[in-house]
Amino acid sequence: MEQHAHAQVHRVIEPLLEAGLTVDRVEALVVRLAFEAVVGTGPGTVADVHTVVAAESPEVQAAWAVTVGRMMELAGPA
C-alpha cells in the first residue's frame, strides 16, 4: 500500500518536477496551498489556487494547473 501511495504522490507532482522545480520547492508550494485553504476567508476559487504560483514561470504555472487537477482526481467525485 505504501508503494501505491508513493506512486500516487509522484504522479501528482511529476509535472512540477519536469518543469524544473526541486522537491523542496514543490513541498513549499503544496504547503502554501494547504495553508491558504485552512486560513483563507471563505471557499477558495480557481484563481486563488493559481495565485500560489503567480510569480513562477509560465511552464511552472501550467504544471501547477496539471498538478492541482491530479490532486482533485485523488479526492474522487464529491
Sequence and secondary structure as in RCSB ss.txt:
>XXXX:A:sequence
MEQHAHAQVHRVIEPLLEAGLTVDRVEALVVRLAFEAVVGTGPGTVADVHTVVAAESPEVQAAWAVTVGRMMELA
GPA
>XXXX:A:secstr
 HHHHHHHHHHHHHHHHHTT  HHHHHHHHHHHHHHHHHSSSS  HHHHHHTTTTS HHHHHHHHHHHHHHHHHH
   
